[in-house]
Amino acid sequence: MQLEGTADATSPSYWLKWRVLLCAVWVVMPLVIVSFMIWKYEILDHMKSDRVETHTNQISQYCKAWRPSVKEIHPIWLLAFRVFAFCWLLGTLIVKVVANGGRIFYYYTQ
């Protein structure tokens, strides 16, 4: 039984609306951008580094993992952003627990 005013998700007319296309673009575009960035900065760099594999290259690969891909960004700014994001999310979580109690975690532990 379908309620009046709701769409049937099994019909083709539901999937051929512009809103579905917009949502698909909203999800697919970041995936394409991230895939390109991973290919450019990780796979190509890894292929280049495989040509000359030395001990110093292994150390630089380890250090490179902790640095941003964009050379203009200093690692301290990246650390500061991560600390700020952690504090912000922790504060949000604390506010939610104070407002709603510990039962908000009940769903996730089922």
C-alpha distances in whole Angstrom, upper triangle without the diagonal:
4,7,10,12,11,12,10,13,13,14,18,18,17,20,22,22,26,24,23,27,28,27,28,31,31,31,33,36,37,37,39,41,42,42,45,47,46,48,51,52,51,51,54,56,56,57,60,61,61,64,66,65,67,68,68,65,63,64,63,59,59,60,58,54,55,56,54,53,55,58,59,57,59,57,58,56,53,54,54,50,49,51,49,46,46,47,45,42,43,44,40,39,42,40,37,38,40,38,35,37,37,34,32,33,32,29,31,33,30
4,6,9,7,8,8,11,12,13,16,16,14,17,20,19,22,21,20,24,25,24,25,28,28,28,30,33,34,34,37,39,39,40,43,44,44,46,48,49,49,49,52,54,54,55,58,59,59,62,64,64,66,66,66,63,61,62,61,57,57,58,56,53,53,54,51,51,52,56,56,54,56,55,56,53,51,52,51,48,47,48,47,43,44,45,42,40,42,42,38,38,40,39,35,37,39,36,34,36,36,33,31,33,31,28,30,33,30
4,6,6,9,10,13,14,15,18,17,15,18,21,20,22,20,21,24,25,24,26,29,28,29,31,34,35,35,37,39,40,41,43,45,45,47,49,50,50,50,53,55,55,56,59,60,60,63,65,65,67,67,67,64,62,62,61,58,57,58,56,53,53,54,51,51,52,56,56,53,56,55,55,52,50,51,50,47,46,48,46,42,43,44,41,39,41,41,37,36,39,37,34,36,37,34,32,35,35,32,30,32,31,28,30,33,30
4,6,8,10,14,16,15,18,16,15,18,20,19,21,20,20,24,25,24,26,29,28,29,32,34,35,36,38,40,41,42,44,45,46,48,50,51,51,52,54,56,56,57,60,61,62,64,67,66,68,68,68,65,63,64,63,59,59,60,57,54,54,55,52,52,52,56,56,54,56,56,56,53,51,52,51,48,47,49,47,44,45,45,42,40,42,42,38,38,41,39,35,38,39,36,34,37,38,35,33,35,34,31,33,36,34
4,7,10,13,15,15,17,14,13,16,17,15,18,16,17,21,21,21,23,26,25,26,29,31,32,33,35,37,38,39,41,42,43,45,47,48,48,49,51,53,54,55,57,59,59,62,64,64,66,66,65,62,61,62,60,57,57,57,54,52,52,52,49,49,49,53,53,51,53,53,53,50,48,49,49,45,45,46,44,41,42,43,40,38,40,40,36,36,39,37,34,36,38,35,33,36,37,34,32,34,33,30,32,35,33
4,7,9,12,12,14,13,10,14,16,14,17,15,15,19,19,18,20,23,23,24,26,28,30,30,32,34,35,36,38,40,40,42,44,45,45,46,48,50,50,52,54,55,56,59,61,60,63,63,62,59,58,59,57,54,54,54,52,49,49,49,47,46,47,51,51,49,51,50,51,48,46,47,47,43,42,44,42,39,40,41,38,36,38,38,34,34,37,35,32,34,36,33,31,34,35,32,30,31,31,27,29,32,30
4,6,9,8,11,9,7,10,12,11,14,13,12,16,17,16,18,21,21,22,24,26,28,28,30,32,33,34,36,38,38,40,42,43,43,44,46,48,48,49,52,53,54,56,59,58,61,61,61,58,56,57,55,52,52,53,50,47,48,48,45,45,46,49,49,48,50,50,50,48,45,47,46,43,42,44,42,39,40,42,38,36,39,39,35,35,38,37,34,36,38,35,33,36,36,33,31,32,32,28,30,33,31
4,5,6,9,9,7,10,12,12,16,15,13,17,19,17,18,22,22,22,24,27,28,28,30,32,33,33,36,38,38,39,42,43,43,43,46,48,48,49,52,53,53,56,58,58,60,61,60,57,56,57,55,52,52,53,50,48,48,49,46,45,46,50,51,49,51,50,51,49,46,48,48,44,43,45,44,40,41,43,40,37,40,40,37,36,40,38,35,37,40,37,35,37,37,34,32,33,32,28,30,32,30
4,6,8,9,6,7,11,11,14,13,11,14,16,15,15,19,19,19,20,24,25,25,26,29,30,30,32,34,35,36,38,40,39,39,42,44,44,45,48,49,49,52,54,54,57,57,57,54,52,53,52,48,48,49,47,44,45,45,43,42,43,47,48,46,48,47,49,46,43,45,45,41,40,43,41,38,39,40,38,35,38,38,35,34,38,37,34,36,38,36,34,36,35,33,30,31,30,27,27,30,28
4,7,9,7,8,11,13,17,16,13,16,19,17,17,21,22,21,22,25,27,26,28,31,31,31,34,36,36,37,39,41,40,40,43,45,45,46,49,50,50,52,55,54,57,58,58,55,53,54,53,50,50,51,48,46,47,47,45,44,45,49,50,48,51,50,51,48,46,47,48,44,43,45,44,40,41,43,41,38,40,42,38,37,41,40,37,39,41,39,37,39,38,35,33,33,32,29,29,32,30
4,5,6,7,9,11,15,15,13,15,18,18,18,21,22,22,23,26,28,27,28,31,32,32,34,37,37,38,40,42,42,41,44,46,46,47,50,51,51,54,56,56,59,60,60,56,55,56,55,51,52,53,50,47,49,49,46,45,46,50,51,49,52,51,53,50,47,49,49,46,45,47,46,42,43,45,43,40,43,44,40,40,43,42,39,41,44,41,39,42,41,38,36,36,36,32,33,35,33
4,5,5,6,9,13,14,11,13,16,16,16,18,20,20,21,23,26,25,26,29,30,30,32,35,35,35,38,40,40,39,41,44,44,45,47,49,49,51,54,54,57,58,58,55,53,55,53,50,50,51,48,46,47,47,45,43,44,48,49,48,51,50,51,49,46,48,48,45,44,47,45,42,43,45,43,40,43,44,41,41,44,43,40,42,45,43,41,43,43,40,37,38,37,34,34,37,35
4,6,5,7,11,12,11,12,15,16,16,18,20,21,21,24,26,26,27,30,31,31,33,35,36,37,39,41,41,41,43,45,46,46,49,51,51,53,56,56,59,60,59,56,55,56,54,51,52,52,49,47,48,48,45,44,44,48,49,48,51,50,52,49,46,48,48,45,44,47,45,42,43,45,42,40,43,44,40,40,44,43,40,42,45,42,40,43,43,40,37,38,38,34,35,38,36
4,6,6,10,9,8,11,13,13,14,16,18,18,19,22,24,24,25,28,29,29,31,34,34,35,37,39,39,39,41,44,44,45,47,49,49,52,54,54,57,58,57,54,53,54,52,49,49,50,47,45,46,45,43,41,42,46,46,45,48,47,49,46,43,45,45,41,41,43,42,38,40,42,39,37,39,40,37,37,40,39,36,38,41,38,37,39,39,37,34,35,34,31,31,34,33
4,6,8,9,6,8,11,11,11,14,15,15,16,19,21,21,22,25,26,26,28,30,31,32,34,36,36,36,38,40,41,41,44,46,46,48,51,51,54,54,54,51,50,51,49,46,46,47,44,42,43,43,40,38,39,43,44,43,45,45,46,44,41,43,43,40,39,42,40,37,38,41,38,35,39,39,36,36,40,39,36,38,41,39,37,40,39,37,34,34,34,31,31,34,33
4,7,9,7,8,11,12,12,14,16,17,17,19,22,22,22,25,27,27,28,31,32,32,34,36,37,37,38,41,42,42,44,46,47,49,52,52,55,56,55,52,51,52,50,47,48,48,45,43,44,44,41,39,40,44,44,43,46,46,47,45,42,44,45,41,41,44,42,39,40,43,40,38,41,42,38,39,42,41,38,41,44,41,40,42,42,40,37,38,38,34,34,37,36
4,5,6,7,9,10,11,13,15,16,17,19,21,22,23,25,27,27,29,31,32,33,35,37,37,37,39,41,42,43,45,47,48,50,52,53,55,56,55,52,51,52,50,47,48,48,45,43,44,43,40,39,39,43,43,42,45,45,46,43,41,43,43,39,39,42,40,37,39,41,38,36,39,40,36,37,40,39,36,39,42,39,38,41,41,39,35,36,37,33,34,37,36
4,5,5,6,9,10,11,12,14,15,16,19,20,20,22,25,25,26,28,30,31,32,34,35,36,37,39,40,41,43,45,46,48,50,51,54,54,53,50,49,50,48,45,46,46,43,41,42,41,37,36,36,40,40,39,42,42,43,40,38,41,41,37,37,40,38,35,37,39,36,34,38,38,35,36,39,38,36,39,41,38,37,40,40,39,35,36,37,34,34,37,37
4,5,5,6,9,10,10,12,14,15,18,19,20,21,23,24,26,28,29,30,32,33,34,35,36,39,40,41,43,44,45,48,50,50,52,53,52,49,48,49,47,44,44,44,41,39,40,39,36,35,35,39,38,37,40,40,41,38,36,38,38,34,34,37,35,32,34,36,32,31,34,34,31,32,35,34,32,35,37,35,34,37,37,35,32,33,34,30,30,34,33
4,5,5,6,9,10,11,12,14,16,17,18,20,22,22,24,26,27,28,30,32,32,33,35,37,38,38,41,42,43,45,48,48,50,51,50,47,46,47,45,42,42,43,40,38,38,38,35,34,34,38,38,37,40,40,41,38,36,38,38,34,34,37,35,32,34,36,33,31,34,35,31,32,35,34,32,35,37,35,34,36,36,34,31,32,32,29,29,32,32
4,5,5,6,8,10,10,12,15,15,16,18,20,20,22,24,25,26,28,30,31,31,32,35,36,36,38,40,41,43,46,46,49,50,49,45,45,46,43,40,41,42,38,36,37,37,33,32,32,36,36,36,39,38,40,37,35,37,37,34,34,37,35,32,34,36,33,32,35,36,33,34,37,36,34,37,39,37,36,39,39,37,34,34,35,32,31,35,34
4,5,5,6,9,10,11,13,15,15,17,19,20,21,23,25,26,27,29,30,30,32,34,35,36,38,40,41,43,45,46,48,49,48,44,44,44,42,39,40,40,37,35,35,35,31,30,30,34,34,33,36,36,37,34,32,35,35,31,31,34,32,29,31,33,30,29,32,33,30,31,35,33,32,35,37,35,34,37,37,35,32,33,34,31,30,34,34
4,5,5,6,9,10,12,13,15,16,17,19,21,22,23,25,26,28,28,29,31,33,34,35,37,39,40,42,44,44,47,47,46,43,42,43,41,38,38,38,35,33,34,33,30,29,30,33,33,32,35,35,36,33,31,33,33,29,29,32,30,27,29,31,28,26,30,30,27,28,32,31,29,31,34,32,31,34,33,32,28,29,30,27,26,30,30
4,5,5,6,8,11,11,12,14,16,16,18,20,21,22,24,26,26,27,28,31,31,32,35,36,37,39,42,42,44,45,44,41,40,41,39,36,37,37,34,32,33,32,29,28,29,33,33,32,35,34,36,33,31,33,34,30,30,33,31,28,30,32,30,28,31,32,29,30,34,33,31,34,36,35,34,36,35,34,30,30,32,28,27,31,31
4,5,5,6,9,10,10,12,14,15,16,18,20,21,22,24,25,25,27,29,30,31,33,35,36,38,40,40,43,44,43,39,39,40,37,35,35,36,32,30,31,31,27,26,26,30,30,30,33,33,34,31,29,32,32,28,28,32,30,27,29,32,29,28,31,32,30,31,34,34,32,35,37,36,35,37,37,36,32,32,34,31,30,33,33
4,6,6,7,9,11,12,13,15,16,18,19,21,22,23,24,25,27,29,30,31,33,35,36,38,40,40,43,43,42,39,38,39,36,33,34,34,31,29,29,29,25,24,25,29,29,27,31,30,32,29,26,29,29,25,25,28,27,24,26,28,26,24,28,29,26,27,31,30,28,31,34,32,32,34,34,33,29,29,31,28,27,30,31
4,6,6,7,9,11,11,13,15,16,17,19,21,22,22,23,25,27,28,29,31,32,33,36,38,38,40,41,40,37,36,36,34,31,32,32,29,27,28,27,24,23,24,28,29,27,30,29,31,28,26,28,29,25,24,28,27,23,25,28,25,23,27,28,25,26,30,30,28,30,33,32,31,33,32,31,28,27,29,26,25,28,28
4,6,5,6,9,10,10,12,14,15,16,18,20,20,21,23,25,26,27,29,30,31,34,36,36,39,39,39,35,34,36,33,30,31,32,28,26,28,27,24,23,24,27,28,27,30,30,32,29,27,29,30,26,26,29,29,25,27,30,28,26,30,31,29,29,33,33,31,34,37,36,35,36,35,35,31,31,32,29,27,31,31
4,5,5,6,9,10,11,12,14,15,16,18,19,20,21,23,25,26,28,29,31,33,35,35,38,38,37,34,34,34,32,29,30,30,27,25,26,25,22,20,21,25,25,25,28,28,30,27,25,27,28,25,25,28,27,24,27,29,27,26,29,31,29,30,33,33,32,34,37,36,36,38,37,36,32,32,34,31,29,33,33
4,5,5,6,8,10,10,12,14,15,16,17,18,20,21,23,24,26,27,29,31,33,33,35,36,35,31,31,31,29,26,27,27,24,22,23,22,19,17,18,22,23,22,25,24,26,24,21,24,25,21,21,24,24,21,23,26,24,23,26,28,26,26,30,30,29,32,34,34,33,35,34,34,30,30,32,29,27,30,31
4,6,5,6,9,10,10,12,14,15,16,16,18,20,21,22,24,26,27,29,31,31,34,34,34,30,29,30,28,25,26,27,23,21,23,22,20,18,19,23,25,23,26,25,28,26,23,25,26,23,22,26,26,22,24,27,26,24,27,29,27,28,31,32,30,33,36,35,34,36,35,34,31,30,32,29,27,30,30
4,6,5,6,9,10,10,12,14,15,15,17,19,20,21,23,25,26,28,30,30,33,34,33,30,29,31,28,25,27,27,24,22,24,23,20,18,19,23,24,24,27,26,29,27,24,27,28,25,24,28,28,25,27,30,29,27,30,32,31,31,35,35,34,36,39,39,38,40,38,38,34,33,35,33,30,33,34
4,5,5,6,9,10,11,12,14,15,16,17,19,20,22,23,25,27,29,29,32,33,31,28,28,29,26,23,25,25,21,20,21,20,17,15,15,19,20,20,23,23,25,23,21,24,25,22,22,26,25,23,25,28,27,26,29,31,29,30,34,34,33,35,38,38,38,39,38,38,34,33,36,33,31,34,35
4,5,5,6,8,10,10,11,13,14,16,17,19,20,21,23,25,27,27,29,30,29,26,25,26,24,21,22,22,19,17,18,18,15,13,15,18,20,19,22,21,23,22,19,21,23,20,19,23,23,21,23,26,25,23,27,29,27,28,31,32,31,33,36,36,36,37,36,36,32,31,33,31,28,31,33
4,5,5,6,9,10,10,10,12,14,15,16,18,20,21,23,25,26,28,29,28,25,24,26,24,21,22,23,19,18,20,19,17,15,17,20,22,21,24,23,26,25,22,24,26,23,23,26,27,24,26,29,28,27,30,32,31,31,34,35,34,36,39,39,38,40,38,38,34,33,35,33,30,32,34
4,5,5,6,8,10,10,11,13,15,15,17,19,20,22,24,25,28,29,28,24,24,26,23,20,22,23,19,18,20,19,16,13,15,18,20,20,23,23,26,24,22,25,27,24,24,27,28,25,27,31,30,29,32,34,33,33,37,38,37,39,42,42,41,42,41,41,38,36,39,36,33,36,37
4,5,5,6,8,9,10,11,13,15,16,17,19,21,23,23,26,27,25,22,22,23,20,17,19,19,16,15,17,15,12,10,11,15,17,17,19,19,22,21,18,21,23,20,20,24,25,22,24,28,27,26,29,31,30,31,35,36,35,37,40,40,40,41,39,40,36,35,38,35,33,35,37
4,6,5,5,7,9,10,11,13,14,15,17,19,21,21,23,24,23,20,20,21,19,15,17,18,14,13,15,15,13,10,13,16,19,18,20,19,23,22,19,21,23,21,20,24,25,23,24,28,27,26,29,31,31,31,34,36,35,36,39,40,39,40,38,39,36,34,36,34,31,33,35
4,6,6,5,6,9,10,10,12,14,15,17,20,20,23,24,24,20,20,22,19,16,19,20,16,15,18,17,16,13,15,18,20,21,23,22,26,25,22,24,27,25,24,28,29,27,28,32,31,30,33,35,34,35,38,39,38,40,43,44,43,44,42,42,39,37,39,37,34,36,38
4,6,6,6,7,10,11,11,13,15,17,19,20,22,24,22,19,19,21,18,16,18,18,15,15,17,16,14,10,12,15,18,18,21,20,24,23,20,23,26,24,24,27,28,26,28,32,31,31,33,36,35,36,39,40,40,41,44,45,44,45,44,44,41,39,42,40,37,39,40
4,6,6,6,8,10,11,12,14,16,17,18,20,21,20,16,17,18,15,12,15,15,11,11,14,12,11,7,10,12,15,15,18,17,21,20,17,20,23,21,21,24,26,24,26,29,29,28,31,33,33,34,37,38,38,39,42,43,43,43,42,43,39,38,40,38,35,37,39
4,6,5,6,9,10,10,12,15,16,16,18,19,18,15,15,16,14,11,13,14,11,10,13,13,12,10,13,15,18,18,19,18,22,22,19,21,24,22,21,25,26,25,26,29,29,28,31,34,33,33,36,38,38,39,42,43,42,43,41,41,38,36,39,37,34,36,37
4,5,5,6,9,10,11,13,15,15,18,20,20,16,16,18,16,13,15,17,14,13,17,16,16,13,16,18,21,21,23,22,26,25,22,25,28,26,25,28,30,28,29,33,33,32,34,37,36,36,39,41,40,42,45,46,45,45,43,44,41,39,41,39,36,37,39
4,5,5,6,9,10,11,14,15,18,20,19,15,16,18,16,13,17,17,14,15,18,17,16,13,15,17,20,21,23,22,26,26,23,26,29,27,27,30,32,30,31,35,35,34,36,39,39,39,42,44,43,45,47,48,48,48,46,47,44,42,44,42,39,41,42
4,5,5,6,9,10,12,12,15,17,15,12,13,15,12,10,13,14,11,12,15,14,14,11,14,15,18,19,20,19,23,23,21,23,26,25,25,28,30,29,30,33,34,33,35,38,38,38,41,43,42,44,47,47,47,48,46,47,43,41,44,42,39,41,43
4,5,5,6,9,10,10,13,15,15,11,11,14,12,9,12,14,11,12,15,15,16,14,17,17,21,21,22,21,25,25,23,24,28,27,26,29,31,29,30,34,34,33,35,38,38,38,41,43,43,44,47,48,47,47,45,46,43,41,43,41,38,39,41
4,6,5,7,10,11,14,17,17,13,14,16,15,12,16,17,15,16,19,19,19,16,19,20,24,24,25,24,28,29,26,28,31,30,29,32,34,33,34,37,38,37,39,42,42,41,44,46,46,47,50,51,50,51,48,49,46,44,46,44,41,42,44
4,5,6,8,10,13,15,15,11,13,15,13,12,15,17,14,16,19,18,18,16,18,18,22,23,24,23,27,28,26,28,31,30,29,33,35,33,34,38,38,38,40,43,43,43,46,48,47,48,51,52,52,52,50,51,48,46,48,47,43,45,47
4,5,6,6,9,12,11,7,9,12,10,9,12,14,12,14,17,17,18,16,18,18,22,23,23,22,26,27,25,26,30,29,28,31,33,32,33,36,37,37,38,41,42,42,44,46,46,47,50,51,51,51,49,50,47,45,47,46,42,44,46
4,5,6,9,12,13,9,10,14,13,11,14,16,15,16,20,20,21,19,22,22,26,26,26,25,29,30,27,29,32,32,31,34,36,35,35,39,40,39,40,43,44,43,46,48,48,49,52,53,52,52,50,51,48,46,48,46,43,44,46
4,6,10,13,14,11,12,16,15,14,17,19,17,19,22,22,23,21,23,23,27,28,28,27,31,32,30,31,35,34,33,36,39,38,38,42,43,42,43,47,47,47,49,52,51,52,55,56,56,56,53,54,52,49,51,50,46,47,49
4,6,10,10,8,10,13,12,12,15,17,16,18,21,21,22,21,23,22,26,27,27,26,30,31,29,30,34,34,33,36,38,37,38,41,42,42,43,46,47,47,49,51,51,52,55,56,56,56,54,55,52,50,52,51,47,48,50
4,7,8,6,7,11,11,10,13,15,15,17,20,20,22,21,23,23,26,27,27,25,29,30,28,29,33,33,32,34,37,36,36,39,41,40,41,45,45,45,47,50,50,50,53,55,54,54,51,53,50,47,50,49,45,46,48
4,5,5,6,9,10,11,13,14,15,17,19,20,23,22,24,23,27,27,26,25,28,30,28,29,32,33,32,34,37,36,36,39,41,41,41,45,46,45,47,50,50,51,53,55,55,54,52,53,51,48,51,50,46,47,49
4,5,5,6,9,10,11,13,14,16,18,19,22,22,24,23,26,26,25,23,26,29,27,27,30,31,30,32,35,35,34,37,39,39,39,43,44,43,45,48,48,49,51,53,53,52,50,51,49,47,49,48,45,45,48
4,5,5,6,9,10,11,12,14,16,17,20,19,22,20,23,23,22,20,23,26,24,25,28,29,28,30,33,33,33,36,38,38,38,41,43,42,44,47,47,48,50,52,52,52,50,51,49,46,49,49,45,46,48
4,5,5,6,9,10,10,12,15,15,18,17,19,18,22,22,21,20,23,25,23,24,27,28,27,29,32,32,32,35,37,36,37,40,41,41,43,46,46,47,49,51,51,51,48,50,47,45,47,47,43,44,46
4,5,5,6,9,10,11,13,15,17,17,20,19,23,23,22,20,23,25,23,23,27,27,25,28,31,30,30,33,35,34,35,38,39,39,41,44,44,44,47,49,49,48,46,47,45,42,45,44,40,41,43
4,5,5,6,9,10,12,13,16,17,19,18,21,21,19,17,20,22,20,20,24,25,24,25,29,29,28,31,33,33,33,36,38,37,39,42,43,43,45,47,47,47,44,46,44,41,44,44,40,41,43
4,5,5,6,9,10,10,13,14,16,15,18,18,17,15,18,20,18,19,23,23,22,24,27,27,27,30,32,32,33,36,37,37,39,41,42,43,45,47,47,47,45,46,44,41,44,44,40,41,44
4,5,5,6,9,10,13,12,15,15,18,18,17,15,19,20,18,19,22,23,21,24,26,26,26,29,31,30,31,34,35,35,37,40,40,41,43,45,45,45,42,44,41,39,42,41,37,38,41
4,5,5,7,9,13,13,17,16,19,18,17,14,17,19,17,17,20,21,19,21,24,24,24,27,29,28,29,32,33,33,35,37,38,38,41,43,43,42,40,41,39,37,39,39,35,36,39
4,5,6,7,10,12,14,13,16,15,13,11,14,16,14,14,18,19,18,20,22,22,22,25,27,27,28,31,32,32,34,37,37,38,40,42,42,42,40,42,39,37,40,40,36,37,40
4,5,5,8,8,11,11,14,13,13,11,14,16,13,14,18,18,17,20,22,22,22,25,27,27,28,31,32,32,34,36,37,38,40,42,42,42,40,42,39,37,40,39,36,37,40
4,6,8,9,12,13,16,14,14,11,14,15,12,13,17,17,15,18,20,20,20,23,24,24,25,28,29,29,31,34,34,35,37,39,39,39,37,38,35,33,36,35,32,33,36
4,7,9,12,12,14,12,11,8,11,12,9,10,13,14,12,14,17,17,17,20,22,22,23,26,27,27,29,31,32,33,35,37,37,37,35,37,34,32,35,35,31,33,36
4,7,9,8,11,9,8,6,9,10,8,10,13,13,13,15,17,17,18,21,22,23,24,27,28,28,30,32,33,34,36,38,39,39,37,39,36,34,38,37,34,35,38
4,5,7,9,7,8,7,10,10,7,10,13,12,12,15,17,16,18,21,21,22,24,26,27,28,30,31,32,34,36,37,38,38,37,38,35,34,37,36,33,35,38
4,6,9,8,10,10,14,13,11,14,16,15,15,19,20,19,21,24,24,24,27,29,29,30,33,34,35,36,39,39,40,41,39,41,37,36,39,38,35,37,39
4,6,6,9,10,13,12,11,14,16,15,16,19,20,20,22,24,24,25,28,29,30,31,33,35,35,37,39,40,41,42,41,42,39,38,41,40,37,39,42
4,6,7,9,12,12,12,15,16,16,18,20,21,21,24,26,26,27,29,31,32,33,36,37,38,40,41,42,43,44,43,45,41,40,44,43,40,42,44
4,6,9,12,10,11,14,15,15,17,20,20,21,23,25,25,27,29,30,31,33,35,36,37,39,41,41,43,44,43,45,41,41,44,43,40,43,45
4,6,8,7,7,11,12,11,14,16,16,17,19,21,22,23,25,27,27,29,31,32,33,35,37,38,39,40,39,41,38,37,41,40,37,39,42
4,5,6,7,9,10,11,13,15,16,17,19,21,22,23,25,26,28,29,31,32,34,35,37,38,39,40,39,41,38,37,41,40,37,39,42
4,5,5,6,9,10,11,12,14,15,17,18,20,21,22,24,26,27,28,30,32,33,35,36,37,38,36,39,36,34,38,38,35,36,40
4,5,5,6,9,10,10,12,14,15,16,18,20,21,22,24,26,27,28,30,31,33,34,36,36,35,38,35,34,37,37,35,36,40
4,5,5,6,9,10,10,12,14,15,16,18,20,21,22,24,25,27,28,30,31,33,34,35,34,36,33,33,36,36,33,36,39
4,5,5,6,9,10,11,12,14,15,16,18,20,21,22,24,26,27,29,30,32,33,33,32,34,31,30,34,33,31,33,36
4,5,5,6,9,10,11,12,14,15,16,18,20,21,22,24,26,27,28,30,31,31,30,33,30,29,33,33,30,31,35
4,5,5,6,9,10,11,12,14,15,16,18,20,21,22,24,26,27,28,30,30,30,32,30,29,33,33,30,32,35
4,5,5,6,9,10,10,12,14,15,16,18,20,21,22,24,26,27,28,29,28,30,28,27,31,30,28,30,33
4,5,5,6,9,10,11,12,14,15,16,18,20,21,22,24,26,27,27,26,28,25,24,28,28,25,27,30
4,5,5,6,9,10,10,12,14,15,16,18,20,21,22,24,26,26,25,27,25,24,28,28,25,27,31
4,5,5,6,9,10,10,12,14,15,16,18,20,21,22,24,25,24,27,24,24,28,28,26,28,31
4,5,5,6,8,10,11,12,14,15,17,18,20,21,22,23,22,24,22,21,25,25,22,25,28
4,5,5,6,8,10,10,12,14,15,16,18,20,21,21,20,22,20,19,23,23,21,22,26
4,6,5,6,9,10,10,12,14,15,16,18,20,20,20,22,20,20,23,24,22,24,27
4,5,5,6,9,10,11,12,14,15,17,18,19,19,21,19,19,23,23,21,24,27
4,5,5,6,9,10,11,12,14,15,16,17,17,18,16,16,19,19,18,20,23
4,5,5,6,9,10,11,12,14,15,15,15,17,15,15,18,19,17,19,23
4,5,5,6,9,10,11,12,14,15,15,18,15,16,20,21,19,21,25
4,5,5,6,9,10,11,12,13,14,16,13,14,18,18,17,20,23
4,5,5,6,9,10,10,11,11,13,10,11,14,15,14,16,19
4,5,5,6,9,10,10,10,13,11,12,16,17,17,18,21
4,5,5,6,8,10,11,13,12,14,17,18,18,20,23
4,5,5,6,7,9,10,8,10,13,14,15,17,19
4,5,5,5,6,8,7,9,12,14,14,15,18
4,6,5,8,11,10,12,15,17,18,19,21
4,6,9,11,10,13,15,16,18,19,21
4,7,7,7,10,12,13,15,16,18
4,5,7,9,10,13,14,15,17
4,5,6,8,11,11,12,14
4,5,5,8,10,10,12
4,6,7,8,10,12
4,6,5,7,9
4,6,5,7
4,6,6
4,6
4
